[in-house]
Amino acid sequence: MLYSAECNKECMPINRDYRTSWHVVGTHNGHDVWSPSREPGKIHGTTVGVHFESCIGCLKCIEVCPTNVFERMRLDSALVVDPMRESECILCLACEMVCPVEAIAVVSSGGSDKTLDSLLSFPDDLT
């Protein structure tokens, strides 16, 4: 099986406020692991967060990441991606944009919103 067509447990987008509303419960491969007190699941990474329970293992983020942040790994019987090299992230948001289940959240920086807006909008003369 290359990837699962369905979410592993709870099919929901990543909680983008996890860095302030969840707490760190451990580390894995050099990055923090976050968990909520009332919601299911865990998020791996701080700069680049991946909600493991929502990740379907499609590997699209691996294909588009220009700095090789992600590694695929097995979680129980499911294939997921782990932000093992999140310190290499250049905040381009490509992984967020290609994730079909919104399982990834990249930390917002001064240029992040501008980058995303410019990629999602077309100049009037091109439409």
C-alpha positions as CSV (number, residue, x, y, z in Angstrom):
1,M,0.0,0.0,0.0
2,L,1.5,3.3,-1.0
3,Y,-0.9,5.4,1.0
4,S,-4.2,5.2,2.7
5,A,-7.1,6.9,0.9
6,E,-8.7,7.7,4.3
7,C,-7.5,9.4,7.4
8,N,-6.0,7.1,9.9
9,K,-8.2,7.8,12.9
10,E,-9.8,11.2,13.1
11,C,-10.2,12.9,9.8
12,M,-9.8,16.6,10.6
13,P,-7.5,19.4,9.6
14,I,-4.6,20.2,11.8
15,N,-5.3,22.6,14.7
16,R,-3.3,25.6,13.6
17,D,-3.3,27.0,17.1
18,Y,-1.6,23.9,18.5
19,R,1.6,25.8,19.4
20,T,-0.4,27.9,21.9
21,S,-3.3,25.5,22.9
22,W,-1.5,22.1,23.0
23,H,1.5,21.1,25.1
24,V,4.8,19.3,24.3
25,V,4.7,15.7,25.5
26,G,8.0,14.5,24.2
27,T,10.5,14.6,21.4
28,H,11.0,12.4,18.3
29,N,13.9,12.5,15.9
30,G,14.9,16.0,17.2
31,H,11.6,17.7,17.1
32,D,8.8,18.3,19.6
33,V,5.7,16.1,19.8
34,W,2.5,18.0,20.8
35,S,-0.7,16.7,22.3
36,P,-3.9,18.3,23.4
37,S,-5.8,17.6,26.6
38,R,-9.2,17.1,25.0
39,E,-8.6,16.4,21.3
40,P,-7.3,13.1,19.8
41,G,-4.0,12.8,18.2
42,K,-0.5,14.1,18.2
43,I,1.3,16.7,16.1
44,H,5.0,16.2,15.3
45,G,7.1,19.3,14.8
46,T,7.0,23.0,15.8
47,T,8.2,24.9,12.7
48,V,6.5,22.3,10.5
49,G,3.7,20.5,12.3
50,V,2.2,17.2,11.0
51,H,-1.0,15.9,12.5
52,F,-0.3,12.2,12.3
53,E,-3.9,11.1,12.7
54,S,-5.0,13.2,9.7
55,C,-2.0,12.4,7.4
56,I,-3.0,9.9,4.7
57,G,0.6,9.2,3.6
58,C,0.2,10.4,0.1
59,L,3.8,11.8,0.2
60,K,2.9,14.9,-1.9
61,C,4.7,17.1,0.7
62,I,7.9,15.0,0.2
63,E,7.6,15.6,-3.6
64,V,7.3,19.4,-3.4
65,C,9.5,20.2,-0.4
66,P,12.6,22.0,-1.8
67,T,14.7,21.4,1.4
68,N,13.8,17.7,2.1
69,V,12.1,18.4,5.5
70,F,10.0,15.2,5.5
71,E,10.7,11.5,5.8
72,R,8.0,8.8,5.4
73,M,7.5,6.5,8.3
74,R,5.2,3.8,9.5
75,L,2.8,4.5,12.4
76,D,1.1,1.2,13.4
77,S,0.0,0.0,9.9
78,A,-0.3,3.5,8.3
79,L,2.2,5.4,6.3
80,V,2.7,9.1,7.5
81,V,5.3,11.8,7.0
82,D,7.5,13.1,9.8
83,P,9.1,16.5,9.7
84,M,12.5,15.1,10.7
85,R,14.5,18.1,9.3
86,E,12.1,20.9,10.2
87,S,15.0,23.2,10.9
88,E,15.8,23.2,7.2
89,C,12.3,24.6,6.3
90,I,12.3,27.8,4.3
91,L,8.6,28.6,5.0
92,C,7.6,28.4,1.4
93,L,4.3,26.7,2.3
94,A,4.4,24.3,-0.6
95,C,3.7,21.3,1.7
96,E,0.6,23.1,3.2
97,M,-0.7,23.8,-0.3
98,V,-0.5,20.3,-1.6
99,C,-1.7,18.4,1.5
100,P,-5.2,17.1,0.5
101,V,-6.3,16.7,4.1
102,E,-4.7,19.8,5.7
103,A,-2.6,17.7,8.0
104,I,0.4,20.2,7.8
105,A,0.8,23.6,9.4
106,V,4.0,25.7,8.8
107,V,4.7,28.4,11.4
108,S,3.7,31.8,10.1
109,S,6.4,34.4,9.5
110,G,6.5,37.8,8.0
111,G,6.7,36.5,4.5
112,S,4.5,33.4,4.8
113,D,1.1,35.1,4.3
114,K,2.5,37.2,1.5
115,T,4.0,34.1,-0.2
116,L,0.7,32.2,0.1
117,D,-1.4,35.2,-1.2
118,S,0.9,35.7,-4.2
119,L,0.8,32.1,-5.1
120,L,-3.0,31.9,-4.8
121,S,-3.9,35.2,-6.7
122,F,-3.6,36.0,-10.3
123,P,-2.9,39.4,-11.8
124,D,-6.0,40.9,-13.5
125,D,-4.3,41.0,-16.8
126,L,-3.8,37.2,-16.8
127,T,-7.4,36.2,-16.1
